[in-house]
Amino acid sequence: MRRLSITAVSVLSALDRGVRYGFDVIDATGLPSGTVYPALSRLERDGFVKSTWEAETSAHSEGRPARRYYRVTPSGLKALTEAASHYRALIPAVGRSGRGRS
């Protein structure tokens, strides 16, 4: 399986924690929209995320545009678990690299 980027892991993790639409992913991750929306698109293309549009009548009754809601798929959850484990394993190695030390 192709390794996920830190951005993809951040986005999937936010969705797995219950975040459901783009602006909330931006808020939860601190990433800019120009990073989040392309990541969501790639994750959906790769089958890790599924999206649906809310009914326009619901959105318009609240005076806003319709939202696109995202959820992690079973394969996305598997990829997230594997990637998170991989990145966690790197943390001790980063500390031993000597970089960033005075």
Buried (B, 14 or more C-beta within 10 A) or exposed (E): EEEBEEBBBBBBBBBBEEBBBBEBBBEBBEBEEEBBBEBBEBBBEBEBBEBEEBEEEEBEEEEEEBBBBBBBBEEBBEBBEBBBEEBEEEEEEEEEEEEEEE
